[in-house]
Amino acid sequence: MAGITTKQKIGIAVLTLSFVVGLAGTAWSIYSSFRALGMAENAGIGAVGNEIGRALLFSVGGLIGSVIGLLVIIFGRSKADPA
């Protein structure tokens, strides 16, 4: 990892953690929605709507965090560093 700036290392960490947290949150929310669907007497969107909404929020959050991390990696190289 020679030649990588501290900002870029932070960007790599943000990118990785955002991806993992987003994916784990999405998977957990989908799992919870299936559990709610299994326990519901009336199988419909009302039983799983909140959990699917939460899964979508985790997915979007992971994507936004990953994009931010990627931008930090790309623009994190200082002007004095050789290309």
DSSP file (Angstrom, degrees, kcal/mol; ACC not computed):
  #  RESIDUE AA STRUCTURE BP1 BP2  ACC     N-H-->O    O-->H-N    N-H-->O    O-->H-N    TCO  KAPPA ALPHA  PHI   PSI    X-CA   Y-CA   Z-CA
    1    1 A M    >         0   0    0      0, 0.0     3,-1.4     0, 0.0     2,-0.1   0.000 360.0 360.0 360.0  28.1    0.0    0.0    0.0
    2    2 A A  T 3   +     0   0    0      1,-0.2     3,-0.1     0, 0.0     0, 0.0  -0.431 360.0  27.2 -67.6 142.0    2.9    2.3   -0.6
    3    3 A G  T 3  S+     0   0    0      1,-0.3     2,-0.5    -2,-0.1    -1,-0.2   0.513  87.6 127.0  85.5   5.1    2.0    5.6   -2.1
    4    4 A I    <   -     0   0    0     -3,-1.4    -1,-0.3    73,-0.0     2,-0.1  -0.842  53.1-136.6 -98.1 130.2   -1.5    5.6   -0.6
    5    5 A T     >  -     0   0    0     -2,-0.5     4,-2.1    68,-0.1     5,-0.2  -0.304  22.4-109.4 -79.8 166.0   -2.3    8.8    1.4
    6    6 A T  H  > S+     0   0    0      1,-0.2     4,-2.3     2,-0.2     5,-0.2   0.894 120.3  54.7 -61.6 -40.4   -4.1    8.8    4.8
    7    7 A K  H  > S+     0   0    0     69,-0.3     4,-2.3     1,-0.2    -1,-0.2   0.903 107.9  49.5 -60.2 -40.3   -7.2   10.3    3.1
    8    8 A Q  H  > S+     0   0    0     68,-0.3     4,-2.3     2,-0.2    -1,-0.2   0.878 108.3  52.5 -68.4 -36.7   -7.2    7.4    0.6
    9    9 A K  H  X S+     0   0    0     -4,-2.1     4,-2.2     2,-0.2    -1,-0.2   0.903 110.0  49.0 -63.7 -39.7   -6.9    4.9    3.5
   10   10 A I  H  X S+     0   0    0     -4,-2.3     4,-2.7     2,-0.2    -2,-0.2   0.912 110.1  51.8 -63.7 -41.9   -9.9    6.5    5.2
   11   11 A G  H  X S+     0   0    0     -4,-2.3     4,-2.7     1,-0.2    -2,-0.2   0.886 108.4  50.7 -60.7 -39.8  -11.8    6.4    1.9
   12   12 A I  H  X S+     0   0    0     -4,-2.3     4,-2.5     2,-0.2    -1,-0.2   0.912 111.6  48.1 -64.1 -42.6  -11.0    2.7    1.6
   13   13 A A  H  X S+     0   0    0     -4,-2.2     4,-2.8     2,-0.2     5,-0.3   0.923 113.4  46.8 -64.3 -44.1  -12.3    2.1    5.1
   14   14 A V  H  X S+     0   0    0     -4,-2.7     4,-2.5     2,-0.2     5,-0.3   0.924 113.0  49.9 -63.6 -44.1  -15.5    4.1    4.5
   15   15 A L  H  X S+     0   0    0     -4,-2.7     4,-1.9    -5,-0.2    -2,-0.2   0.936 115.3  42.6 -59.2 -48.7  -16.1    2.3    1.2
   16   16 A T  H  X S+     0   0    0     -4,-2.5     4,-2.4     2,-0.2    -2,-0.2   0.939 116.5  45.6 -66.9 -48.4  -15.6   -1.1    2.7
   17   17 A L  H  X S+     0   0    0     -4,-2.8     4,-2.9     1,-0.2     5,-0.3   0.892 112.0  52.0 -65.1 -39.3  -17.6   -0.5    5.9
   18   18 A S  H  X S+     0   0    0     -4,-2.5     4,-2.5    -5,-0.3     5,-0.2   0.923 111.4  47.5 -62.1 -43.5  -20.5    1.2    4.0
   19   19 A F  H  X S+     0   0    0     -4,-1.9     4,-2.4    -5,-0.3    -2,-0.2   0.941 115.3  44.3 -62.6 -47.6  -20.8   -1.8    1.6
   20   20 A V  H  X S+     0   0    0     -4,-2.4     4,-2.8     2,-0.2     5,-0.2   0.927 115.8  45.9 -66.5 -45.9  -20.7   -4.4    4.4
   21   21 A V  H  X S+     0   0    0     -4,-2.9     4,-2.7     2,-0.2     5,-0.2   0.912 114.1  49.4 -64.6 -41.8  -23.1   -2.5    6.7
   22   22 A G  H  X S+     0   0    0     -4,-2.5     4,-2.1    -5,-0.3    -2,-0.2   0.919 114.3  44.4 -62.2 -43.9  -25.5   -1.8    3.8
   23   23 A L  H  X S+     0   0    0     -4,-2.4     4,-2.5    -5,-0.2    -2,-0.2   0.922 115.1  47.4 -67.5 -44.4  -25.5   -5.4    2.7
   24   24 A A  H  X S+     0   0    0     -4,-2.8     4,-2.6     1,-0.2     5,-0.2   0.913 113.3  48.7 -64.6 -42.4  -25.8   -6.8    6.2
   25   25 A G  H  X S+     0   0    0     -4,-2.7     4,-2.3    -5,-0.2    -1,-0.2   0.891 111.8  49.3 -64.2 -39.7  -28.7   -4.4    7.0
   26   26 A T  H  X S+     0   0    0     -4,-2.1     4,-2.3    -5,-0.2     5,-0.2   0.938 112.4  47.1 -63.7 -47.1  -30.4   -5.3    3.8
   27   27 A A  H  X S+     0   0    0     -4,-2.5     4,-2.4     1,-0.2    -2,-0.2   0.915 113.3  48.8 -62.5 -43.1  -30.1   -9.0    4.4
   28   28 A W  H  X S+     0   0    0     -4,-2.6     4,-2.6     1,-0.2    -1,-0.2   0.906 111.6  49.2 -64.4 -41.1  -31.3   -8.7    8.0
   29   29 A S  H  X S+     0   0    0     -4,-2.3     4,-2.1     2,-0.2    -1,-0.2   0.889 111.0  49.0 -67.3 -38.9  -34.3   -6.6    7.0
   30   30 A I  H  X S+     0   0    0     -4,-2.3     4,-2.0     2,-0.2    -1,-0.2   0.913 111.4  50.5 -65.4 -41.9  -35.3   -9.0    4.3
   31   31 A Y  H  X S+     0   0    0     -4,-2.4     4,-2.1     1,-0.2    -2,-0.2   0.932 110.6  49.6 -58.6 -46.2  -35.0  -11.9    6.8
   32   32 A S  H  X S+     0   0    0     -4,-2.6     4,-2.6     1,-0.2    -1,-0.2   0.863 107.9  54.0 -62.6 -36.0  -37.2   -9.9    9.2
   33   33 A S  H  X S+     0   0    0     -4,-2.1     4,-2.2     2,-0.2    -1,-0.2   0.888 108.3  48.8 -67.7 -37.2  -39.8   -9.3    6.5
   34   34 A F  H  X S+     0   0    0     -4,-2.0     4,-2.2     2,-0.2    -2,-0.2   0.884 111.2  50.4 -68.1 -37.0  -40.0  -13.0    5.8
   35   35 A R  H  X S+     0   0    0     -4,-2.1     4,-1.8     2,-0.2    -2,-0.2   0.929 111.6  48.0 -63.6 -44.2  -40.4  -13.7    9.5
   36   36 A A  H  X S+     0   0    0     -4,-2.6     4,-1.4     1,-0.2    -2,-0.2   0.887 111.2  51.1 -63.3 -38.4  -43.2  -11.1    9.7
   37   37 A L  H  < S+     0   0    0     -4,-2.2    -1,-0.2     1,-0.2    -2,-0.2   0.888 109.2  51.0 -65.8 -38.5  -44.8  -12.6    6.7
   38   38 A G  H  < S+     0   0    0     -4,-2.2    -1,-0.2     1,-0.2    -2,-0.2   0.834 114.0  43.5 -67.7 -32.2  -44.7  -16.0    8.3
   39   39 A M  H  < S+     0   0    0     -4,-1.8    -1,-0.2    -5,-0.1    -2,-0.2   0.650  93.4  99.8 -87.1 -16.2  -46.3  -14.8   11.5
   40   40 A A     <  -     0   0    0     -4,-1.4     3,-0.2    -5,-0.2     7,-0.0  -0.453  60.7-153.0 -75.3 141.3  -49.0  -12.7    9.9
   41   41 A E  S    S+     0   0    0      1,-0.2     2,-0.7    -2,-0.2    -1,-0.1   0.859  91.7  47.9 -78.1 -36.6  -52.5  -14.1    9.6
   42   42 A N  S    S-     0   0    0      2,-0.0     2,-0.8    -3,-0.0    -1,-0.2  -0.903  84.9-145.9-106.5 107.1  -53.2  -11.9    6.5
   43   43 A A        +     0   0    0     -2,-0.7     2,-0.3    -3,-0.2    -6,-0.1  -0.614  50.3 113.6 -76.5 110.0  -50.3  -12.2    4.0
   44   44 A G  S >> S-     0   0    0     -2,-0.8     3,-1.0     1,-0.0     4,-0.7  -0.926  82.0 -78.4-161.1-177.5  -50.0   -8.8    2.4
   45   45 A I  H >> S+     0   0    0     -2,-0.3     4,-2.2     1,-0.3     3,-0.5   0.788 118.2  68.7 -66.1 -27.3  -47.8   -5.8    2.0
   46   46 A G  H 34 S+     0   0    0      1,-0.2     4,-0.4     2,-0.2    -1,-0.3   0.827  97.1  53.1 -60.8 -31.4  -48.9   -4.5    5.4
   47   47 A A  H <4 S+     0   0    0     -3,-1.0    -1,-0.2    -5,-0.2    -2,-0.2   0.792 125.8  20.6 -75.0 -27.9  -47.1   -7.3    7.2
   48   48 A V  H <X S+     0   0    0     -4,-0.7     4,-2.5    -3,-0.5     5,-0.3   0.426  92.4 100.7-122.2  -1.0  -43.8   -6.7    5.4
   49   49 A G  H  X S+     0   0    0     -4,-2.2     4,-2.2     1,-0.2     5,-0.2   0.896  85.2  47.0 -57.3 -46.0  -43.9   -3.1    4.2
   50   50 A N  H  > S+     0   0    0     -4,-0.4     4,-2.3     1,-0.2    -1,-0.2   0.911 113.6  48.0 -64.1 -42.1  -41.9   -1.6    7.0
   51   51 A E  H  > S+     0   0    0      2,-0.2     4,-2.3     1,-0.2    -1,-0.2   0.883 111.9  48.7 -68.3 -38.1  -39.1   -4.2    6.8
   52   52 A I  H  X S+     0   0    0     -4,-2.5     4,-2.2     2,-0.2    -1,-0.2   0.893 110.8  51.7 -68.6 -37.9  -38.8   -3.9    3.0
   53   53 A G  H  X S+     0   0    0     -4,-2.2     4,-2.0    -5,-0.3    -2,-0.2   0.908 109.7  49.6 -61.0 -41.9  -38.7   -0.1    3.4
   54   54 A R  H  X S+     0   0    0     -4,-2.3     4,-2.4     2,-0.2    -2,-0.2   0.896 108.5  53.2 -64.1 -40.3  -35.9   -0.6    6.0
   55   55 A A  H  X S+     0   0    0     -4,-2.3     4,-2.3     1,-0.2    -2,-0.2   0.909 108.9  49.5 -61.5 -41.4  -34.0   -2.9    3.6
   56   56 A L  H  X S+     0   0    0     -4,-2.2     4,-2.6     2,-0.2    -1,-0.2   0.887 109.3  51.8 -65.5 -38.1  -34.2   -0.3    0.9
   57   57 A L  H  X S+     0   0    0     -4,-2.0     4,-2.8     2,-0.2    -2,-0.2   0.905 109.7  49.1 -64.9 -40.8  -32.9    2.3    3.2
   58   58 A F  H  X S+     0   0    0     -4,-2.4     4,-2.5     2,-0.2    -2,-0.2   0.909 111.7  50.0 -62.5 -41.5  -29.9    0.1    4.2
   59   59 A S  H  X S+     0   0    0     -4,-2.3     4,-2.2     2,-0.2    -2,-0.2   0.938 113.7  43.9 -62.6 -47.0  -29.2   -0.5    0.5
   60   60 A V  H  X S+     0   0    0     -4,-2.6     4,-2.8     2,-0.2     5,-0.2   0.909 113.2  52.0 -65.3 -41.9  -29.3    3.2   -0.4
   61   61 A G  H  X S+     0   0    0     -4,-2.8     4,-2.6     1,-0.2    -2,-0.2   0.908 110.2  48.7 -61.0 -42.3  -27.2    4.1    2.7
   62   62 A G  H  X S+     0   0    0     -4,-2.5     4,-2.1     2,-0.2    -1,-0.2   0.896 112.7  48.2 -64.1 -40.4  -24.6    1.5    1.8
   63   63 A L  H  X S+     0   0    0     -4,-2.2     4,-2.4     2,-0.2    -2,-0.2   0.921 112.7  47.4 -66.5 -43.8  -24.5    2.8   -1.8
   64   64 A I  H  X S+     0   0    0     -4,-2.8     4,-2.4     1,-0.2    -2,-0.2   0.931 113.5  48.2 -64.0 -45.1  -24.2    6.5   -0.7
   65   65 A G  H  X S+     0   0    0     -4,-2.6     4,-2.5    -5,-0.2    -1,-0.2   0.892 111.6  50.4 -61.8 -39.3  -21.5    5.6    1.8
   66   66 A S  H  X S+     0   0    0     -4,-2.1     4,-2.5     2,-0.2    -1,-0.2   0.894 109.8  49.7 -66.4 -40.2  -19.6    3.6   -0.8
   67   67 A V  H  X S+     0   0    0     -4,-2.4     4,-2.5     2,-0.2    -2,-0.2   0.910 111.1  49.8 -64.5 -41.7  -19.8    6.4   -3.3
   68   68 A I  H  X S+     0   0    0     -4,-2.4     4,-2.3     2,-0.2    -2,-0.2   0.937 111.6  48.6 -61.6 -45.8  -18.5    8.9   -0.7
   69   69 A G  H  X S+     0   0    0     -4,-2.5     4,-2.1     1,-0.2    -2,-0.2   0.900 111.0  50.6 -60.0 -41.3  -15.6    6.5    0.1
   70   70 A L  H  X S+     0   0    0     -4,-2.5     4,-2.6     2,-0.2    -1,-0.2   0.899 109.5  50.2 -64.4 -41.0  -14.8    6.1   -3.6
   71   71 A L  H  X S+     0   0    0     -4,-2.5     4,-2.9     2,-0.2    -1,-0.2   0.883 109.2  51.7 -65.4 -37.4  -14.7    9.9   -4.0
   72   72 A V  H  X S+     0   0    0     -4,-2.3     4,-0.9     2,-0.2    -1,-0.2   0.896 110.9  48.8 -64.8 -38.8  -12.4   10.3   -1.1
   73   73 A I  H  < S+     0   0    0     -4,-2.1     3,-0.3     2,-0.2     4,-0.3   0.942 115.0  44.0 -63.5 -46.9  -10.1    7.7   -2.6
   74   74 A I  H  < S+     0   0    0     -4,-2.6     3,-0.5     1,-0.2    -2,-0.2   0.930 126.0  30.2 -65.8 -46.9  -10.1    9.4   -6.0
   75   75 A F  H  < S+     0   0    0     -4,-2.9    -1,-0.2     1,-0.2    -2,-0.2   0.368  97.8  89.8 -96.5   5.5   -9.7   12.9   -4.7
   76   76 A G     <  +     0   0    0     -4,-0.9     2,-0.4    -3,-0.3   -69,-0.3   0.550  58.4 103.0 -81.1  -7.2   -7.7   12.1   -1.6
   77   77 A R  S    S-     0   0    0     -3,-0.5   -73,-0.0    -4,-0.3     6,-0.0  -0.633  74.3-126.5 -78.5 128.7   -4.3   12.2   -3.2
   78   78 A S    >   -     0   0    0     -2,-0.4     3,-1.1     1,-0.1    -1,-0.1  -0.311  18.7-112.9 -73.1 159.4   -2.6   15.5   -2.3
   79   79 A K  T 3  S+     0   0    0      1,-0.3    -1,-0.1    -2,-0.0    -2,-0.0   0.800 115.0  57.3 -62.1 -30.2   -1.3   17.8   -5.0
   80   80 A A  T 3  S+     0   0    0      2,-0.1    -1,-0.3     0, 0.0    -3,-0.0   0.693  85.6  98.1 -77.5 -18.0    2.3   17.1   -4.0
   81   81 A D  S <  S-     0   0    0     -3,-1.1     2,-0.1     1,-0.1    -4,-0.0  -0.467  81.1-115.2 -72.8 139.7    2.0   13.4   -4.5
   82   82 A P              0   0    0      0, 0.0    -1,-0.1     0, 0.0    -2,-0.1  -0.438 360.0 360.0 -71.2 150.2    3.3   12.0   -7.8
   83   83 A A              0   0    0     -2,-0.1    -2,-0.1    -6,-0.0    -6,-0.0   0.453 360.0 360.0 -77.2 360.0    0.7   10.5  -10.0
